[in-house]
Amino acid sequence: MTERIHSTAVVDQTARVADDVTIGAFAFVGANVEIGAGTTVGPAAQIHGPTRIGRENRIHGQACIGFDPQDVKFRGEETSLEIGDRNHFRELCTIHRGTAKGGGVTRIGDDNLFMVYTHVAHDCRVGNRTIFANNATLAGHVEVQDDASISAFSAIHQFCRVGRHAYIGGYSVITQDALPFVKTVGAKPACYGLNRIGLERKGMAPETIDRLETAMRRLLRSKGPLDEILASLQADFPDDAEIAYLTNFVETAARGVIRSLPGRKGARGGG
Protein backbone atom coordinates (compact mmCIF):
# COMPACT_ATOMS: atom_id res chain seq x y z
CA MET A 1 0.00 0.00 0.00
CA THR A 2 1.08 3.57 -0.64
CA GLU A 3 -0.34 6.97 0.22
CA ARG A 4 -1.97 6.97 -3.24
CA ILE A 5 -3.79 3.66 -2.64
CA HIS A 6 -6.49 3.78 0.02
CA SER A 7 -6.08 1.31 2.85
CA THR A 8 -9.43 -0.32 2.06
CA ALA A 9 -8.67 -0.85 -1.63
CA VAL A 10 -7.83 -4.37 -2.87
CA VAL A 11 -5.06 -4.62 -5.47
CA ASP A 12 -4.07 -8.07 -6.73
CA GLN A 13 -0.38 -8.85 -6.43
CA THR A 14 -0.17 -9.56 -10.17
CA ALA A 15 -1.57 -6.14 -11.12
CA ARG A 16 0.92 -3.70 -12.67
CA VAL A 17 0.07 -0.22 -11.40
CA ALA A 18 2.18 2.84 -12.20
CA ASP A 19 3.67 4.59 -9.17
CA ASP A 20 1.50 7.70 -9.45
CA VAL A 21 -1.87 5.93 -9.93
CA THR A 22 -4.48 6.89 -7.32
CA ILE A 23 -6.92 4.22 -6.11
CA GLY A 24 -9.86 5.18 -3.90
CA ALA A 25 -11.60 3.57 -0.96
CA PHE A 26 -13.02 0.06 -1.44
CA ALA A 27 -11.86 -0.09 -5.07
CA PHE A 28 -10.85 -3.45 -6.54
CA VAL A 29 -8.05 -4.05 -9.04
CA GLY A 30 -7.88 -7.70 -10.05
CA ALA A 31 -5.35 -10.09 -11.51
CA ASN A 32 -3.66 -9.31 -14.83
CA VAL A 33 -4.60 -5.64 -14.81
CA GLU A 34 -2.18 -2.99 -16.04
CA ILE A 35 -2.84 0.69 -15.22
CA GLY A 36 -0.76 3.46 -16.79
CA ALA A 37 0.69 6.59 -15.23
CA GLY A 38 -1.53 9.43 -14.10
CA THR A 39 -4.71 7.34 -13.93
CA THR A 40 -7.24 7.76 -11.12
CA VAL A 41 -9.49 4.92 -9.92
CA GLY A 42 -12.46 6.16 -7.88
CA PRO A 43 -14.00 4.69 -4.74
CA ALA A 44 -15.67 1.29 -5.15
CA ALA A 45 -14.68 1.06 -8.81
CA GLN A 46 -13.83 -2.46 -10.00
CA ILE A 47 -11.30 -3.42 -12.66
CA HIS A 48 -11.01 -7.07 -13.67
CA GLY A 49 -8.42 -8.55 -15.99
CA PRO A 50 -6.89 -9.23 -18.33
CA THR A 51 -7.21 -5.48 -18.88
CA ARG A 52 -4.66 -2.93 -20.03
CA ILE A 53 -5.40 0.74 -19.27
CA GLY A 54 -3.23 3.54 -20.65
CA ARG A 55 -2.20 6.87 -19.19
CA GLU A 56 -4.22 9.63 -17.51
CA ASN A 57 -7.57 7.87 -17.51
CA ARG A 58 -10.28 8.82 -15.00
CA ILE A 59 -12.30 5.90 -13.68
CA HIS A 60 -15.00 7.24 -11.39
CA GLY A 61 -16.71 5.59 -8.45
CA GLN A 62 -18.48 2.27 -8.99
CA ALA A 63 -17.50 1.94 -12.63
CA CYS A 64 -17.08 -1.71 -13.69
CA ILE A 65 -14.20 -2.21 -16.13
CA GLY A 66 -13.07 -5.48 -17.72
CA PHE A 67 -15.86 -7.77 -16.51
CA ASP A 68 -16.76 -11.07 -18.19
CA PRO A 69 -18.78 -10.66 -21.41
CA GLN A 70 -22.54 -11.10 -21.20
CA ASP A 71 -22.57 -13.83 -23.83
CA VAL A 72 -24.13 -17.25 -23.29
CA LYS A 73 -21.35 -18.80 -25.39
CA PHE A 74 -18.64 -17.53 -23.03
CA ARG A 75 -17.02 -20.40 -21.14
CA GLY A 76 -14.40 -18.58 -19.11
CA GLU A 77 -11.73 -18.52 -21.79
CA GLU A 78 -9.08 -15.80 -21.44
CA THR A 79 -10.08 -12.64 -23.29
CA SER A 80 -9.06 -9.05 -22.75
CA LEU A 81 -9.89 -5.34 -22.71
CA GLU A 82 -7.57 -2.65 -24.05
CA ILE A 83 -8.08 1.02 -23.18
CA GLY A 84 -6.00 3.93 -24.46
CA ASP A 85 -5.21 7.26 -22.84
CA ARG A 86 -7.17 10.14 -21.28
CA ASN A 87 -10.56 8.49 -21.25
CA HIS A 88 -13.25 9.35 -18.68
CA PHE A 89 -15.45 6.56 -17.32
CA ARG A 90 -18.15 8.05 -15.15
CA GLU A 91 -20.10 6.41 -12.34
CA LEU A 92 -21.59 2.96 -12.89
CA CYS A 93 -20.56 2.55 -16.52
CA THR A 94 -19.75 -1.02 -17.59
CA ILE A 95 -17.06 -2.07 -20.07
CA HIS A 96 -16.71 -5.79 -20.87
CA ARG A 97 -13.90 -7.93 -22.25
CA GLY A 98 -14.08 -9.74 -25.60
CA THR A 99 -15.12 -13.26 -26.51
CA ALA A 100 -13.09 -15.97 -28.21
CA LYS A 101 -15.38 -16.08 -31.25
CA GLY A 102 -15.38 -12.29 -31.53
CA GLY A 103 -11.62 -11.88 -31.68
CA GLY A 104 -11.01 -11.98 -27.94
CA VAL A 105 -10.54 -8.24 -27.39
CA THR A 106 -12.66 -5.19 -26.68
CA ARG A 107 -10.77 -2.02 -27.67
CA ILE A 108 -11.25 1.61 -26.68
CA GLY A 109 -9.06 4.40 -28.04
CA ASP A 110 -8.14 7.78 -26.58
CA ASP A 111 -9.94 10.86 -25.23
CA ASN A 112 -13.41 9.33 -24.99
CA LEU A 113 -16.14 10.26 -22.50
CA PHE A 114 -18.46 7.56 -21.13
CA MET A 115 -21.15 9.11 -18.97
CA VAL A 116 -23.18 7.50 -16.18
CA TYR A 117 -24.56 3.99 -16.85
CA THR A 118 -23.10 3.69 -20.35
CA HIS A 119 -22.33 0.16 -21.53
CA VAL A 120 -19.75 -1.19 -23.99
CA ALA A 121 -20.30 -4.89 -24.64
CA HIS A 122 -17.87 -7.60 -25.70
CA ASP A 123 -15.73 -7.29 -28.82
CA CYS A 124 -16.65 -3.66 -29.49
CA ARG A 125 -14.28 -1.18 -31.09
CA VAL A 126 -14.48 2.44 -29.97
CA GLY A 127 -12.24 5.00 -31.65
CA ASN A 128 -11.05 8.37 -30.36
CA ARG A 129 -12.82 11.47 -29.06
CA THR A 130 -16.26 9.88 -28.89
CA ILE A 131 -18.99 10.88 -26.44
CA PHE A 132 -21.47 8.45 -24.88
CA ALA A 133 -24.23 10.21 -22.95
CA ASN A 134 -26.05 8.62 -19.99
CA ASN A 135 -27.31 5.06 -20.59
CA ALA A 136 -26.00 4.85 -24.15
CA THR A 137 -25.56 1.15 -24.88
CA LEU A 138 -23.52 -0.88 -27.35
CA ALA A 139 -24.37 -4.51 -28.02
CA GLY A 140 -21.56 -6.91 -28.90
CA HIS A 141 -19.27 -6.45 -31.92
CA VAL A 142 -20.23 -2.80 -32.50
CA GLU A 143 -17.77 -0.33 -34.01
CA VAL A 144 -17.98 3.36 -33.09
CA GLN A 145 -15.60 5.43 -35.14
CA ASP A 146 -13.74 8.63 -34.27
CA ASP A 147 -15.57 11.77 -33.12
CA ALA A 148 -19.01 10.14 -33.00
CA SER A 149 -21.58 11.11 -30.35
CA ILE A 150 -24.24 8.75 -28.97
CA SER A 151 -26.95 10.49 -26.99
CA ALA A 152 -28.74 9.36 -23.85
CA PHE A 153 -30.69 6.07 -23.75
CA SER A 154 -29.73 5.11 -27.30
CA ALA A 155 -28.95 1.51 -28.23
CA ILE A 156 -26.77 0.16 -31.03
CA HIS A 157 -27.55 -3.34 -32.35
CA GLN A 158 -24.80 -5.96 -32.49
CA PHE A 159 -22.46 -5.88 -35.50
CA CYS A 160 -23.50 -2.34 -36.45
CA ARG A 161 -21.13 0.55 -37.14
CA VAL A 162 -21.42 4.21 -36.23
CA GLY A 163 -19.43 6.33 -38.65
CA ARG A 164 -16.99 9.15 -37.99
CA HIS A 165 -18.53 12.40 -36.75
CA ALA A 166 -21.96 10.75 -36.60
CA TYR A 167 -24.51 12.10 -34.13
CA ILE A 168 -27.03 9.62 -32.69
CA GLY A 169 -29.97 11.40 -31.05
CA GLY A 170 -31.49 10.46 -27.71
CA TYR A 171 -33.62 7.32 -27.37
CA SER A 172 -32.58 6.08 -30.82
CA VAL A 173 -32.56 2.42 -31.83
CA ILE A 174 -29.85 1.72 -34.39
CA THR A 175 -30.21 -1.62 -36.20
CA GLN A 176 -28.22 -0.75 -39.33
CA ASP A 177 -25.02 1.22 -39.78
CA ALA A 178 -25.35 4.91 -38.90
CA LEU A 179 -23.87 7.11 -41.59
CA PRO A 180 -20.83 9.24 -40.84
CA PHE A 181 -21.26 13.03 -40.64
CA VAL A 182 -25.04 12.70 -40.23
CA LYS A 183 -27.59 13.21 -37.45
CA THR A 184 -29.51 9.94 -37.05
CA VAL A 185 -32.42 10.07 -34.62
CA GLY A 186 -35.40 8.00 -33.49
CA ALA A 187 -36.77 4.63 -32.40
CA LYS A 188 -37.43 4.19 -36.11
CA PRO A 189 -34.35 6.17 -37.03
CA ALA A 190 -34.19 8.76 -39.76
CA CYS A 191 -31.44 11.03 -41.05
CA TYR A 192 -31.84 14.68 -40.11
CA GLY A 193 -29.12 16.06 -42.32
CA LEU A 194 -25.45 16.79 -41.90
CA ASN A 195 -24.03 17.16 -38.39
CA ARG A 196 -22.81 20.61 -39.39
CA ILE A 197 -22.42 22.02 -35.89
CA GLY A 198 -20.39 19.01 -34.79
CA LEU A 199 -18.14 19.25 -37.84
CA GLU A 200 -17.57 22.96 -37.26
CA ARG A 201 -16.70 22.35 -33.62
CA LYS A 202 -14.13 19.74 -34.68
CA GLY A 203 -12.48 22.29 -36.97
CA MET A 204 -13.44 20.84 -40.35
CA ALA A 205 -12.88 23.31 -43.19
CA PRO A 206 -16.06 25.10 -44.41
CA GLU A 207 -15.49 24.03 -48.02
CA THR A 208 -15.24 20.38 -46.94
CA ILE A 209 -18.47 20.70 -44.98
CA ASP A 210 -20.19 22.21 -48.03
CA ARG A 211 -19.04 19.32 -50.24
CA LEU A 212 -20.26 16.80 -47.67
CA GLU A 213 -23.61 18.60 -47.54
CA THR A 214 -23.97 18.23 -51.31
CA ALA A 215 -22.90 14.59 -51.28
CA MET A 216 -25.20 13.71 -48.40
CA ARG A 217 -28.24 15.26 -50.03
CA ARG A 218 -27.63 13.19 -53.12
CA LEU A 219 -27.07 10.03 -51.09
CA LEU A 220 -30.23 10.49 -49.02
CA ARG A 221 -32.60 11.99 -51.60
CA SER A 222 -31.69 10.41 -54.93
CA LYS A 223 -34.09 7.68 -56.04
CA GLY A 224 -31.80 5.70 -58.31
CA PRO A 225 -29.92 2.49 -57.44
CA LEU A 226 -27.50 2.95 -54.58
CA ASP A 227 -24.48 1.69 -56.51
CA GLU A 228 -25.12 4.30 -59.20
CA ILE A 229 -25.40 7.08 -56.62
CA LEU A 230 -22.11 6.05 -55.05
CA ALA A 231 -20.40 5.81 -58.44
CA SER A 232 -21.57 9.31 -59.34
CA LEU A 233 -20.23 10.72 -56.06
CA GLN A 234 -16.87 9.05 -56.63
CA ALA A 235 -16.74 10.46 -60.17
CA ASP A 236 -17.76 14.00 -59.17
CA PHE A 237 -15.47 14.22 -56.11
CA PRO A 238 -12.44 12.14 -57.16
CA ASP A 239 -9.92 13.79 -54.83
CA ASP A 240 -12.06 14.33 -51.73
CA ALA A 241 -10.85 12.05 -48.91
CA GLU A 242 -13.98 12.52 -46.77
CA ILE A 243 -16.38 11.63 -49.59
CA ALA A 244 -14.19 8.66 -50.52
CA TYR A 245 -14.49 7.51 -46.91
CA LEU A 246 -18.27 8.05 -47.00
CA THR A 247 -18.80 5.99 -50.15
CA ASN A 248 -16.53 3.22 -48.87
CA PHE A 249 -18.46 3.16 -45.58
CA VAL A 250 -21.73 2.58 -47.44
CA GLU A 251 -20.23 -0.01 -49.79
CA THR A 252 -18.84 -2.06 -46.89
CA ALA A 253 -21.96 -1.98 -44.70
CA ALA A 254 -22.76 -5.63 -43.93
CA ARG A 255 -26.11 -4.73 -42.32
CA GLY A 256 -26.95 -1.87 -44.68
CA VAL A 257 -27.10 1.80 -43.75
CA ILE A 258 -29.87 3.99 -42.36
CA ARG A 259 -31.02 6.33 -45.14
CA SER A 260 -34.63 7.05 -44.16
CA LEU A 261 -35.74 10.68 -44.10
CA PRO A 262 -38.10 12.17 -41.47
CA GLY A 263 -41.76 11.63 -42.28
CA ARG A 264 -41.17 8.98 -44.94
CA LYS A 265 -42.42 5.46 -44.37
CA GLY A 266 -40.02 2.54 -44.63
CA ALA A 267 -36.30 2.32 -44.29
CA ARG A 268 -34.03 2.48 -47.28
CA GLY A 269 -31.03 0.30 -46.56
CA GLY A 270 -27.94 -0.16 -48.63
CA GLY A 271 -24.54 -1.74 -48.53
C-alpha positions, 0 to 999 in steps of 0.5 A, a space after each residue: 500500500 502507498 499513500 496513493 492507494 487507500 487502505 481499504 482498496 484491494 489490489 491483486 499482487 499480479 496487477 501492474 500499477 504505475 507509481 503515481 496511480 491513485 486508487 480510492 476507498 473500497 476499489 478493486 483491481 484484479 489479476 492481470 490488470 495494467 494501469 498506466 501513469 496518471 490514472 485515477 481509480 475512484 471509490 468502489 470502482 472495479 477493474 477485472 483482468 486481463 485489462 490494459 489501461 493507458 495513461 491519464 484515464 479517469 475511472 470514477 466511483 463504482 465503474 465496472 471495467 473489464 468484466 466477463 462478457 454477457 454472452 451465453 457462449 462464453 465459457 471462461 476462456 481468457 479474453 481481454 480489454 484494451 483502453 487507451 489514454 485520457 478516457 473518462 469513465 463516469 459512475 456505474 458505466 460497464 465495459 466488458 472484455 471480448 469473446 473468443 469467437 469475436 476476436 477476444 478483445 474489446 478495444 477503446 481508443 483515446 480521449 473518450 467520455 463515457 457518462 453514467 450507466 453507459 455500456 460497452 459490450 464484448 468485442 466492441 471497437 471504440 475510436 477516439 474522441 467519442 462521447 457516450 451520454 447517460 445510458 447509451 448502450 452498445 451490443 456486442 461487436 459494435 464499431 464506433 468510429 472517431 468523433 461520433 456522439 451517442 446520446 442518452 438512452 440510445 442503443 446500437 444493435 450488435 455488429 453495427 457501425 457508427 461512422 466518424 462524426 456521426 450524431 445519434 440522437 437520444 432514445 434512438 434504436 440503431 439496427 443498421 449502420 449509422 452514416 458518418 457526418 449525419 444526425 440519425 435520430 429516433 426509435 425508427 431512425 431517420 437522417 436529419 441532415 449533416 451534423 454541421 455544428 459538430 463538424 464545425 466544432 471539430 475544426 473541419 474546413 467550411 469548403 469540406 463541410 459544403 461538399 459533404 452537404 452536397 454529397 449527403 443530399 444526393 445520397 439520401 434523396 436520390 431515387 436511383 440504385 445505390 451503386 449508381 449514386 455512389 459511383 456518381 459521387 466518386 466520379 464527381 469528387 475524385 480527390 475528396 478524402 472525406 467523400 471517398 471515406 463516405 462511399 466506402 463506408 456505405 459499400 462495406 456496410 454488412 447490415 446496410 445503412 440507415 437512409 430514411 428521411 423524417 416523415 417517410 415510411 419505410 427504411 431504405 437500406 444499402 450496402 
